[in-house]
Amino acid sequence: MKYIELPEGKVRRLSFYLAMEEFVARHLNEAECFFMWQVNPTVIFGRNQLIENEVNLDYCRTNHIETYRRKSGGGCVYADWSNIMFSYITQDINVRFTFDKYLRMVAHVLRKLGVNAEASGRNDIHINGKKVSGNAFYHVPGKSIVHGTMLFNTDLESLVRAITPSNEKLISKGVESVRQHVTNLSEYLSIDIEEFKTFVRQQMCDEMITLTSSQVRSIEEIEKEYVSDSFIYGNNPHYTLIKRGRTVSAGELEIRMELKNGVIKRLNVMGDYFLVGDLDKELIARLYDVPYEETAVRSALKGVRLEDIILYLSEDEWIQVMFS
């Protein structure tokens, strides 16, 4: 695997590294690439999430925490200089295979350091049952991008405050819960963060590519989309009916519908799920002008494999959320 290196040590915004992943996937003809990056305090939320539902915007503005949207699914993440972000780009496009391969590869590297790490759930790496890394993915033509956190010594209270509504009781419960279920890698290692990064690079990669100044300028052009208000905040019209629920395997769904005379006229799906198919064409378009009734919706979805659109989602889970 080849490590992708920048030609300079400039401090960049998180949006730059998202654009860098996309550039590598679209323009470098390599089977597997990897790189690591760190940013100033930043919140990054998933492609299908509403920023007002996921981010404590007042806290972030007051504490100079930047906010960005990514093109992958999954949940909201806080990053700072004590959190290392991993980016993996591969020609493998089978979602389950790619995810499993990557998570096992990173867990194996951690075990070489004597850490009891294992891939867990749909997108996490745990140490002794506590989460140390969360990951997400998306496709570009012919490539898969997997990216995620590696909590080294992150400020867990800032993490909770940045992504929790500004209610002190909720924040206190959130901090307590996070400390019970999330851990920092530094608690298990005697090496510092730079030594850890060197070790990971040596274990994961056997060659290096240094990007040119011209390629960096191309990345900066791609970055313009990631910092635009239209991409960060999205276009979220009002809906007359909102249904929310957490599925066992696919994650959290928020189905927003506009109904007229009991018929679905508009529909959108938010949440921390992972998108693997064309949501608009393969699911949403089928439900336009369909009566808001379980039998009618099931009939409209006949022959559709929802798990090929939203990873691990079954029809029964969709119906349960939609009519809860």
Steps between C-alpha positions, in 0.01 A plus 500: 500500500622853419511784750389839361706793627459873451799706380469744792413497869233769484211479750188430300126500566318169521329582171837486323559139605152397389582652162840326506331160542277576206792614285700186577201278423415673172843583361764258634495161334609301807351181643527612864596831661512622858577820686454654846409852599420721799298818531414779740181431702234412244163329480427293191151367436373242253362545154144425606487692827343836585758729658248646747417149626860392549717800589495741795554799274507758781772308685699452180484867405593615852795261516620548142419142399459465124213299345499307173287245318656192339376294206491174694217384723524423869481719807642824633870508598720739699870529412790694649880481488494203738282302261655351186285464192570206269415499128503182291426492127467172314385355170285251694139612467318226691389688811495217751832357377675840499376599844588166655844493336589852613376465860685171544815650351500792748412277795791272405741796508375595847544144624864513387539774761358270766155661496197269526324648196229344285257600227153540650150573376445652159784756502696513828823380656487423873763451769381285789141574398545879470488688171827657383421541130187566296499482120291583195521451123375611162556415134634694204508326160725195534624580850395480865602755763506394865587759762483511876622615835774364721454654844849542643453749782188694400321732744186292557308779672550732202396213275169462686430873529559558129250238386239510778212751534583780744331347803731454799318190625530336158864605474584357843331171413674502163846549648439222751372266228788578264757428771334162558487403132780693326874493566822673395784294356755682716366313804642177357831617348834625628586676171389851402276597212780563250662164575161336457446665162844386384425144608163495320652637181778240503255217562234605251711625208810394310524785248437876498360751253565870557240718335615788282414866550275476194312208652458695825342785302260249346406382848436860603259533207310190614498640855287797391195276492561378858515855642193631317194579711279300265703183568555553873146605590310334220153579376258368759137593421228461760303176508157430641592167660827390659561143617814400690635166612817299556529170318703210635739476205464803272522777760282804560236606248298821484237484228354838404184502291275762347146361474202629305164330550681204655733459200880533511609801291856547628730282705851522638705266718750635754709307753833334568445214257742392226377553145602231248246557222311783329261617772308740276440271203479162672296592808363854524371520141300178555309659787390821329120515460461187712235508778649523848382152593710197588348272236544762226862567598584129514343457155705789359819343638427150370813352344727766652791384717530786746831363631645578154405865551559553874752258645337222708149653484206259476153583371345427840738745669414768244128445553541503879665843492274643232181411685622520862 
